[in-house]
């Protein structure tokens, strides 16, 4: 549609332009000159639709805007050459004073059309790449925006000056040629011609500025959108690279930055996960437990949380929060490193004094993680790890430790960990107890509903117990 508007607009402009720069064309009937212009521009439009555009559409996206500009300009130039040749050979008009002026008009209009349609092609490629997640390979020589602006400004300046020169020469010839026109009439004629040229030039310049602004806005929106998504934590995003200029290069570097940041983040996450598992395993192995206890309990917690997220807890249990729960769960018993071996490894029942010391491990865990907070600053991960470490032995009826919290005063993370920890402790063999079956463990958990455990968490356990069984089997302790 934009291309058609250019061809129609240029045809109308050339219809009146010819008579304003060439006295000989001015002597032709408007219909005669109009037919000549229509035939020339119509042939260019037909050639464009039948041969030029299909070939451009089939060509690679890289460099297509420049090829579009070249093709559109050559079509206008071809139409101008044909019309100039017609005036020279069939109408016997002078080459320099008539045909050259017509050719210059087509060249100027073709330059404006080529620049505007090349910018439109850039926008089209950018939107296509946004939909299809493609990326242009920025390679070879760029066409910098500074150079584009300089060329556009130079072209506009030269075009306006050249056309004004043609018009002034034509009007002076008219006056000096003894046409009998008064000075007032001559001046009025010159002013009318100048106003016409300036109006046409202004319309073309404003259209070109508008086209440039659309491309700049698209480029800025693309770059800012990618950076905003990265700032929000989305490292799977990318900026669309669709032009061979500074914005294409900027988008390419942005994508490299995002890729490097994503890789760095993955490395840090893996290092964090390995460190957490190593620290947690150290605490668990001192308690005659295995590292698989950690792997099982963190998966139990995630299964419970994901099911609860479908209900009233959806506001808290976001995917990000559940991921933090999963990462933090292995540190629930990190405080056991502060319990003496004589108590921690005792095969029989602990006496009251020993049990009182054992009850300190949630606080030890919280305080140990507080040291990390003091060093690294508060993070959502460390805050949640502290919460789980401190609250996973609290009971729904207030009979737990270390703080005797009850009901919803116990953080949800602690309530989830409480059930996961008890379930795993019951189904696994220890030196002081046999392994309970799933059915026995299930009965014990049901007995603790509303006393030891949050009733909602118990109901969730019943809904996902098949997944508990699958996790227990997949991460079973070796004999």
Secondary structure as GFF3:
##gff-version 3
##sequence-region A 1 479
A	DSSP	alpha_helix	2	21	.	.	.	ID=ss1
A	DSSP	alpha_helix	23	27	.	.	.	ID=ss2
A	DSSP	alpha_helix	30	47	.	.	.	ID=ss3
A	DSSP	pi_helix	48	52	.	.	.	ID=ss4
A	DSSP	alpha_helix	53	58	.	.	.	ID=ss5
A	DSSP	alpha_helix	64	89	.	.	.	ID=ss6
A	DSSP	pi_helix	95	99	.	.	.	ID=ss7
A	DSSP	alpha_helix	100	132	.	.	.	ID=ss8
A	DSSP	alpha_helix	145	176	.	.	.	ID=ss9
A	DSSP	alpha_helix	183	231	.	.	.	ID=ss10
A	DSSP	alpha_helix	246	285	.	.	.	ID=ss11
A	DSSP	alpha_helix	291	308	.	.	.	ID=ss12
A	DSSP	three_ten_helix	312	315	.	.	.	ID=ss13
A	DSSP	alpha_helix	319	328	.	.	.	ID=ss14
A	DSSP	three_ten_helix	329	331	.	.	.	ID=ss15
A	DSSP	three_ten_helix	334	338	.	.	.	ID=ss16
A	DSSP	alpha_helix	341	344	.	.	.	ID=ss17
A	DSSP	alpha_helix	352	358	.	.	.	ID=ss18
A	DSSP	alpha_helix	361	376	.	.	.	ID=ss19
A	DSSP	alpha_helix	380	391	.	.	.	ID=ss20
A	DSSP	three_ten_helix	407	409	.	.	.	ID=ss21
A	DSSP	alpha_helix	412	427	.	.	.	ID=ss22
A	DSSP	alpha_helix	438	447	.	.	.	ID=ss23
A	DSSP	alpha_helix	455	474	.	.	.	ID=ss24
###
